[in-house]
Amino acid sequence: MISSQELPNYLKCKLYDDYGNDFIFFKIEVDDIYNTKLIGQYLSYCWNNECAIPPLKVVGNPGNYKLSLKISSFGPFDKFENNVLKIDLEIQNCNEEIYKYQNIDDSALKSCYLPECNPPCMNGGKCINNNICDCSNTFTVGKYCNEYNILERIKKVDLILKIIAIILFILTIVLMSGIIMFKDNLIIKSASINFQIIILIGILFNIAYLWTLTKNKSSIALCTRIYIYKNLGFSLVFGSILAKTYRIYKIISYKKSFSVVKEETMFAMVFIMMLFHTLILGICYITRNIRSVVLYNNYREYNDCYFSDLKNLSTIFNIIILFIGYALSYATRGADKNFKERLSMPVYTYILFTILSEIINIGNEEISIIVQDFFNAFGIIINTLVIMYYLYIHKFISIFVHNQIIMEQQNPSKWKNTNNVFFFERQTLNREIYLSSNYVMK
């Protein structure tokens, strides 16, 4: 046998007793206690004149030894001689190419054994020691190769997105301050100050959504915030642009009667969109259908947000709103530029990136969550920059050029070489002023 192997259970001996003792106790011993050790039940008894070796392991150095079965009880009789049965025991060398040879049963004596893993190693893992699996040739980790590696976010990309979010936040605050500062300017006033502020507030929601896209979605609270930021930002930004486009559509469709959409109607359009998404969120929250779930992609484990099928209604609703916005923008494509605010490019850009984001998010278990988050973040950044330029920065450029023209008129000699520089801006400004005179909401 080899070290740490159990004694065969077929080892038995017969006891010849002339006195009719039913119970006789015995113990197992080895003649060399320095090079061997018995592990297990070494005390037992004989029953009906048969003595069976109990479950017992022998740990020891290679060599030849004597295993003894020694009677330890004699009933009411005196101890008698020849009470020991000896068996030859050989501990063989351990073949370390097949077995492990380590100190697991005794600190001084090594055991020769085949590793056992219970439960067994999974996903192709190899049992290399007792309850120790080698997972190096698998895509899994853990004690039994039954766990997946955690999908690590790309910290540099997340840092860049956070920096961009901070810059966009500061720029939004600056633009909001500029709108308030120049609220009496005809160019600003013509585009409805209230809706310009609402769009900027929606942009702040989108920036908050951009920030959450750099986080692991490991909590219900974060999933709830993601839904709020994404859908309320969409309602405030695109809802306001939709309302403004609808106003233009009404003006050019009923130009003779000059039908004007009241500001209350435009507010109602935005409010209905916000209310719809709020109701969906409320139902999901009450029914406990907002969860952070563990998913797997390419043998990587990650967290994602789970909502009930009601979320699909939210997605469908947004897509319908996008197509309505597209239809209105297309319907107003031939309108006199003097009646058009620069809404077409923000509308088309918003539609493009929003629909692409939804398509990518549909196959969320096949596409890495990092790719999804990055594409969603990229869409938010592009949409925000386009809206900022066409709806705000362009207006402030026109105001700046207008002020330069006034200064030129007041001091012609100083500005005589700038006529060509501001030629294009002058043309744009003239159109903006003409638009403002025809387009201010009463």
C-alpha positions as CSV (number, residue, x, y, z in Angstrom):
1,M,0.0,0.0,0.0
2,I,1.0,3.7,-0.2
3,S,1.1,6.2,2.5
4,S,-2.4,7.5,3.7
5,Q,-4.1,4.6,1.9
6,E,-6.9,3.0,3.9
7,L,-6.5,-0.6,5.1
8,P,-8.5,-3.0,3.0
9,N,-12.0,-3.6,4.4
10,Y,-11.7,-7.3,3.6
11,L,-9.1,-7.8,6.3
12,K,-10.8,-9.9,9.0
13,C,-9.8,-12.5,11.5
14,K,-11.5,-15.3,13.3
15,L,-11.5,-15.6,17.1
16,Y,-11.9,-19.0,18.7
17,D,-13.4,-18.6,22.2
18,D,-14.2,-21.5,24.5
19,Y,-15.8,-19.3,27.1
20,G,-18.7,-17.9,25.1
21,N,-17.7,-14.1,25.2
22,D,-19.8,-12.2,22.7
23,F,-17.9,-8.9,23.1
24,I,-14.1,-8.8,22.9
25,F,-12.4,-5.5,22.3
26,F,-9.1,-5.0,20.4
27,K,-6.9,-2.3,19.0
28,I,-4.7,-1.8,16.0
29,E,-1.0,-0.9,16.4
30,V,2.1,-0.5,14.2
31,D,5.5,-1.6,15.4
32,D,7.2,1.7,14.4
33,I,5.5,4.8,15.8
34,Y,8.2,7.1,14.6
35,N,7.9,6.3,10.9
36,T,4.2,5.5,10.8
37,K,0.9,6.8,12.2
38,L,-2.6,5.4,12.3
39,I,-5.3,7.8,11.4
40,G,-8.9,6.8,12.2
41,Q,-10.6,4.4,14.5
42,Y,-7.9,2.1,15.9
43,L,-10.1,0.6,18.7
44,S,-12.8,-1.8,17.8
45,Y,-14.5,-5.1,18.9
46,C,-15.1,-8.6,17.8
47,W,-18.7,-9.9,17.4
48,N,-19.7,-13.5,17.0
49,N,-16.1,-14.6,17.0
50,E,-15.3,-12.3,14.0
51,C,-12.9,-9.3,14.1
52,A,-13.2,-6.8,11.3
53,I,-10.6,-4.1,10.7
54,P,-12.2,-0.7,11.2
55,P,-11.8,2.2,8.7
56,L,-8.2,3.2,9.2
57,K,-5.5,5.0,7.3
58,V,-1.8,4.3,7.6
59,V,0.6,7.3,7.0
60,G,4.3,6.6,7.0
61,N,7.6,6.6,5.3
62,P,8.3,3.9,2.7
63,G,9.3,0.6,4.3
64,N,8.2,-2.7,5.9
65,Y,6.3,-2.8,9.1
66,K,4.2,-5.0,11.3
67,L,0.5,-4.3,11.7
68,S,-0.8,-5.8,15.0
69,L,-4.4,-6.6,16.1
70,K,-4.1,-6.9,19.9
71,I,-6.9,-8.1,22.2
72,S,-7.4,-5.5,24.9
73,S,-10.3,-7.0,27.0
74,F,-10.5,-10.5,28.5
75,G,-13.8,-10.3,30.3
76,P,-13.7,-11.9,33.8
77,F,-10.5,-13.9,32.9
78,D,-6.9,-13.1,33.3
79,K,-4.9,-11.8,30.4
80,F,-3.6,-14.6,28.3
81,E,-0.6,-15.0,26.0
82,N,-0.8,-15.1,22.2
83,N,-3.3,-12.3,22.2
84,V,-1.7,-10.5,19.2
85,L,-2.2,-11.1,15.5
86,K,0.5,-9.6,13.3
87,I,0.2,-8.8,9.6
88,D,3.1,-7.7,7.3
89,L,2.7,-4.2,6.0
90,E,4.7,-2.6,3.2
91,I,4.5,1.1,2.5
92,Q,5.6,1.7,-1.1
93,N,7.3,4.7,-2.6
94,C,4.9,7.3,-3.9
95,N,4.8,7.8,-7.7
96,E,4.7,11.6,-7.8
97,E,3.9,11.6,-11.5
98,I,0.5,10.3,-10.6
99,Y,0.0,11.1,-6.9
100,K,0.5,14.1,-4.7
101,Y,3.1,13.6,-1.9
102,Q,2.5,16.2,0.7
103,N,1.8,16.7,4.4
104,I,-1.9,16.7,4.7
105,D,-2.6,14.1,7.4
106,D,0.4,14.7,9.6
107,S,3.0,17.4,9.9
108,A,5.9,15.0,10.0
109,L,4.8,12.2,7.6
110,K,3.8,12.8,4.0
111,S,0.7,11.3,2.4
112,C,0.6,9.9,-1.1
113,Y,-2.9,10.6,-2.6
114,L,-4.9,11.4,-5.6
115,P,-6.4,14.9,-5.4
116,E,-10.2,15.0,-4.9
117,C,-12.4,18.0,-5.5
118,N,-15.9,18.0,-4.1
119,P,-17.8,19.5,-5.8
120,P,-15.8,18.7,-9.0
121,C,-14.0,21.4,-11.0
122,M,-16.3,22.9,-13.6
123,N,-15.9,24.5,-17.1
124,G,-12.8,22.4,-17.9
125,G,-10.9,23.1,-14.7
126,K,-8.4,20.5,-13.4
127,C,-8.3,19.2,-9.9
128,I,-4.7,19.7,-8.8
129,N,-5.1,19.2,-5.0
130,N,-7.8,18.5,-2.6
131,N,-10.6,21.0,-3.3
132,I,-8.2,23.1,-5.4
133,C,-8.9,23.6,-9.1
134,D,-6.6,24.9,-11.7
135,C,-8.6,27.3,-13.9
136,S,-5.7,28.7,-15.9
137,N,-6.8,27.0,-19.1
138,T,-10.4,28.2,-18.7
139,F,-12.3,31.5,-18.9
140,T,-13.5,31.1,-15.3
141,V,-12.1,31.7,-11.8
142,G,-13.0,30.7,-8.3
143,K,-12.3,27.7,-6.1
144,Y,-14.1,25.3,-8.4
145,C,-13.8,27.3,-11.7
146,N,-17.5,28.1,-11.4
147,E,-17.1,31.9,-11.3
148,Y,-16.6,34.4,-14.1
149,N,-14.1,37.2,-14.2
150,I,-15.6,40.6,-13.4
151,L,-15.8,42.8,-16.5
152,E,-13.5,45.7,-15.7
153,R,-14.4,49.2,-17.0
154,I,-11.9,51.1,-19.0
155,K,-10.9,53.7,-16.4
156,K,-9.2,56.1,-18.8
157,V,-12.3,56.2,-21.1
158,D,-14.5,56.7,-18.1
159,L,-12.3,59.5,-16.9
160,I,-12.4,61.2,-20.3
161,L,-16.2,61.0,-20.3
162,K,-16.4,62.5,-16.8
163,I,-14.2,65.4,-17.9
164,I,-16.3,66.0,-21.0
165,A,-19.4,65.9,-18.7
166,I,-18.0,68.5,-16.5
167,I,-17.1,70.7,-19.4
168,L,-20.6,70.4,-20.9
169,F,-22.1,71.1,-17.5
170,I,-20.1,74.4,-17.2
171,L,-20.9,75.3,-20.8
172,T,-24.6,74.7,-20.1
173,I,-24.5,77.0,-17.1
174,V,-22.7,79.6,-19.1
175,L,-25.3,79.4,-21.9
176,M,-28.2,79.6,-19.4
177,S,-26.6,82.7,-17.8
178,G,-26.2,84.2,-21.3
179,I,-29.9,83.5,-22.1
180,I,-31.0,85.2,-18.9
181,M,-28.5,88.1,-19.4
182,F,-29.7,88.8,-23.0
183,K,-33.4,87.9,-22.5
184,D,-34.4,91.3,-23.8
185,N,-32.4,90.9,-27.0
186,L,-34.7,90.4,-30.0
187,I,-32.7,87.4,-31.3
188,I,-33.0,85.6,-28.0
189,K,-36.5,86.7,-27.4
190,S,-37.8,85.4,-30.7
191,A,-36.9,81.8,-29.9
192,S,-38.9,81.7,-26.6
193,I,-36.7,82.2,-23.6
194,N,-38.7,79.7,-21.5
195,F,-38.1,76.9,-23.9
196,Q,-34.5,77.7,-24.3
197,I,-34.1,77.4,-20.6
198,I,-36.1,74.1,-20.6
199,I,-33.9,72.7,-23.2
200,L,-30.8,73.6,-21.2
201,I,-32.3,72.0,-18.1
202,G,-32.9,68.9,-20.2
203,I,-29.3,69.0,-21.3
204,L,-28.3,69.0,-17.6
205,F,-30.4,65.7,-17.3
206,N,-28.5,64.3,-20.3
207,I,-25.2,65.2,-18.7
208,A,-26.2,63.5,-15.5
209,Y,-27.1,60.4,-17.7
210,L,-23.7,60.7,-19.3
211,W,-22.1,60.6,-15.9
212,T,-24.0,57.5,-14.8
213,L,-22.8,55.7,-17.9
214,T,-19.3,55.6,-16.4
215,K,-20.6,53.6,-13.4
216,N,-21.2,49.9,-12.7
217,K,-25.0,49.4,-12.6
218,S,-24.9,47.5,-9.4
219,S,-27.8,49.1,-7.5
220,I,-31.5,49.7,-7.9
221,A,-30.9,53.4,-7.0
222,L,-28.5,53.9,-9.9
223,C,-30.8,52.1,-12.3
224,T,-33.6,54.4,-11.2
225,R,-31.5,57.5,-11.8
226,I,-30.4,56.2,-15.2
227,Y,-34.1,55.9,-16.3
228,I,-35.0,59.3,-14.9
229,Y,-32.0,61.1,-16.4
230,K,-32.4,59.5,-19.8
231,N,-36.1,59.8,-20.3
232,L,-36.7,63.2,-18.6
233,G,-33.7,64.6,-20.5
234,F,-35.2,63.3,-23.7
235,S,-38.6,64.8,-22.9
236,L,-37.2,68.2,-22.0
237,V,-34.8,68.5,-24.9
238,F,-36.5,66.8,-27.8
239,G,-39.9,67.5,-26.5
240,S,-39.1,71.2,-26.5
241,I,-37.6,71.0,-30.0
242,L,-40.6,69.1,-31.2
243,A,-42.9,71.8,-29.8
244,K,-40.9,74.6,-31.5
245,T,-40.9,72.6,-34.8
246,Y,-44.6,72.1,-34.5
247,R,-45.1,75.8,-34.0
248,I,-43.1,76.5,-37.2
249,Y,-45.2,73.9,-39.0
250,K,-48.4,75.6,-37.9
251,I,-47.1,79.0,-39.0
252,I,-46.2,77.9,-42.5
253,S,-49.3,75.7,-42.9
254,Y,-51.7,78.5,-42.0
255,K,-49.6,81.4,-43.2
256,K,-52.5,83.4,-44.4
257,S,-54.4,83.2,-41.1
258,F,-51.0,83.2,-39.2
259,S,-52.1,80.4,-36.8
260,V,-49.8,80.5,-33.7
261,V,-49.4,77.6,-31.3
262,K,-49.9,79.0,-27.8
263,E,-47.1,78.6,-25.4
264,E,-49.4,76.7,-23.0
265,T,-49.9,74.0,-25.7
266,M,-46.2,73.7,-26.2
267,F,-45.7,73.3,-22.4
268,A,-48.4,70.6,-22.4
269,M,-46.6,68.6,-25.1
270,V,-43.5,68.5,-23.0
271,F,-45.4,67.8,-19.8
272,I,-47.3,64.8,-21.3
273,M,-44.0,63.2,-22.4
274,M,-42.5,63.7,-18.9
275,L,-45.7,62.4,-17.3
276,F,-45.7,59.3,-19.4
277,H,-42.2,58.3,-18.5
278,T,-42.8,59.1,-14.8
279,L,-45.9,56.8,-14.8
280,I,-43.9,54.0,-16.3
281,L,-41.1,54.4,-13.8
282,G,-43.7,54.5,-10.9
283,I,-45.4,51.3,-12.0
284,C,-42.0,49.5,-12.4
285,Y,-41.0,50.7,-8.9
286,I,-44.2,49.7,-7.2
287,T,-44.2,46.3,-8.8
288,R,-40.5,45.8,-7.9
289,N,-39.5,45.5,-11.5
290,I,-36.4,47.6,-11.3
291,R,-33.4,45.4,-10.5
292,S,-29.7,45.2,-10.9
293,V,-29.0,41.8,-12.5
294,V,-25.9,39.8,-13.1
295,L,-25.2,39.0,-16.8
296,Y,-22.4,37.4,-18.7
297,N,-20.7,38.3,-21.9
298,N,-17.6,36.6,-23.3
299,Y,-17.1,34.8,-20.0
300,R,-17.1,38.1,-18.2
301,E,-19.6,39.0,-15.4
302,Y,-21.2,42.4,-15.2
303,N,-24.2,44.2,-13.8
304,D,-27.0,45.7,-15.8
305,C,-30.3,47.3,-15.1
306,Y,-33.5,45.2,-15.6
307,F,-36.9,46.7,-16.0
308,S,-40.2,45.0,-16.8
309,D,-41.6,44.9,-20.3
310,L,-43.3,48.2,-19.6
311,K,-39.9,49.8,-20.4
312,N,-40.5,48.7,-24.0
313,L,-43.5,51.0,-24.0
314,S,-41.2,53.8,-23.0
315,T,-38.8,53.0,-25.9
316,I,-41.7,52.7,-28.4
317,F,-43.1,56.0,-27.2
318,N,-39.8,57.8,-27.7
319,I,-39.4,56.3,-31.1
320,I,-42.9,57.5,-32.1
321,I,-42.0,61.0,-30.8
322,L,-38.7,60.9,-32.9
323,F,-40.6,60.0,-36.1
324,I,-43.2,62.8,-35.4
325,G,-40.2,65.2,-35.0
326,Y,-38.7,63.9,-38.3
327,A,-42.0,64.3,-40.1
328,L,-42.5,67.9,-38.9
329,S,-38.9,68.8,-39.7
330,Y,-39.3,67.3,-43.2
331,A,-42.6,69.2,-43.6
332,T,-40.9,72.5,-42.8
333,R,-37.9,72.0,-45.0
334,G,-39.1,74.3,-47.7
335,A,-40.2,77.1,-45.3
336,D,-38.9,80.6,-45.7
337,K,-35.7,80.7,-43.7
338,N,-36.9,83.9,-42.1
339,F,-39.5,81.8,-40.3
340,K,-37.2,78.9,-39.4
341,E,-35.1,78.6,-36.3
342,R,-32.1,76.3,-36.8
343,L,-33.9,73.1,-35.6
344,S,-33.5,70.7,-38.5
345,M,-29.9,69.6,-37.8
346,P,-30.6,69.1,-34.0
347,V,-33.7,67.1,-34.9
348,Y,-32.0,64.8,-37.4
349,T,-28.9,64.3,-35.2
350,Y,-31.0,63.5,-32.2
351,I,-33.1,61.0,-34.2
352,L,-30.0,59.3,-35.7
353,F,-28.1,58.7,-32.4
354,T,-31.2,57.9,-30.3
355,I,-32.4,55.2,-32.7
356,L,-28.8,53.7,-33.1
357,S,-28.5,53.7,-29.3
358,E,-31.8,51.8,-28.9
359,I,-30.8,49.3,-31.5
360,I,-27.5,48.6,-29.7
361,N,-29.2,48.4,-26.4
362,I,-31.7,45.8,-27.7
363,G,-28.9,43.2,-28.0
364,N,-27.5,44.0,-24.6
365,E,-26.4,40.4,-23.9
366,E,-24.4,40.1,-27.1
367,I,-22.8,43.5,-27.1
368,S,-20.5,44.4,-24.3
369,I,-22.0,46.8,-21.7
370,I,-18.9,49.0,-22.1
371,V,-19.5,49.3,-25.8
372,Q,-23.1,50.1,-25.2
373,D,-22.3,52.8,-22.6
374,F,-19.6,54.3,-24.8
375,F,-21.9,54.6,-27.8
376,N,-24.7,56.0,-25.6
377,A,-22.3,58.5,-24.2
378,F,-21.0,59.4,-27.6
379,G,-24.5,60.0,-28.8
380,I,-25.3,62.3,-25.9
381,I,-22.1,64.3,-26.4
382,I,-22.8,64.8,-30.2
383,N,-26.5,65.7,-29.6
384,T,-25.6,68.2,-26.9
385,L,-22.9,69.9,-28.9
386,V,-25.1,70.2,-32.0
387,I,-28.0,71.6,-29.9
388,M,-25.7,74.0,-28.2
389,Y,-24.3,75.3,-31.4
390,Y,-27.4,75.6,-33.5
391,L,-29.8,76.8,-30.8
392,Y,-27.5,78.9,-28.6
393,I,-23.9,79.6,-29.7
394,H,-25.1,80.7,-33.1
395,K,-27.4,83.2,-31.5
396,F,-24.7,84.6,-29.3
397,I,-22.4,85.0,-32.4
398,S,-25.1,87.0,-34.1
399,I,-25.4,89.2,-31.0
400,F,-21.7,89.7,-31.0
401,V,-21.6,90.6,-34.7
402,H,-24.5,93.0,-34.2
403,N,-22.6,94.8,-31.4
404,Q,-19.5,94.9,-33.6
405,I,-21.6,96.5,-36.4
406,I,-22.9,99.1,-34.0
407,M,-19.4,99.9,-32.9
408,E,-18.3,100.1,-36.5
409,Q,-21.1,102.6,-37.3
410,Q,-20.2,104.7,-34.3
411,N,-16.4,104.7,-35.2
412,P,-16.0,103.9,-39.0
413,S,-12.3,104.8,-39.1
414,K,-11.4,102.2,-36.5
415,W,-13.4,99.4,-38.2
416,K,-12.8,100.1,-41.9
417,N,-10.7,97.0,-42.4
418,T,-13.3,94.6,-40.9
419,N,-16.0,94.9,-43.5
420,N,-15.0,91.7,-45.3
421,V,-14.5,89.9,-42.0
422,F,-18.1,90.3,-40.9
423,F,-19.7,90.2,-44.3
424,F,-21.1,86.7,-43.8
425,E,-22.0,87.4,-40.2
426,R,-23.9,90.5,-41.4
427,Q,-25.9,88.5,-43.8
428,T,-26.7,86.0,-41.0
429,L,-27.5,88.8,-38.6
430,N,-29.9,90.5,-41.0
431,R,-31.8,87.2,-41.4
432,E,-31.9,86.7,-37.6
433,I,-33.2,90.2,-37.0
434,Y,-35.8,89.7,-39.7
435,L,-36.8,86.4,-38.2
436,S,-37.1,88.0,-34.8
437,S,-39.4,90.7,-36.0
438,N,-41.8,88.1,-37.5
439,Y,-41.4,85.4,-35.0
440,V,-41.6,86.8,-31.4
441,M,-44.2,85.0,-29.4
442,K,-46.9,87.3,-28.2
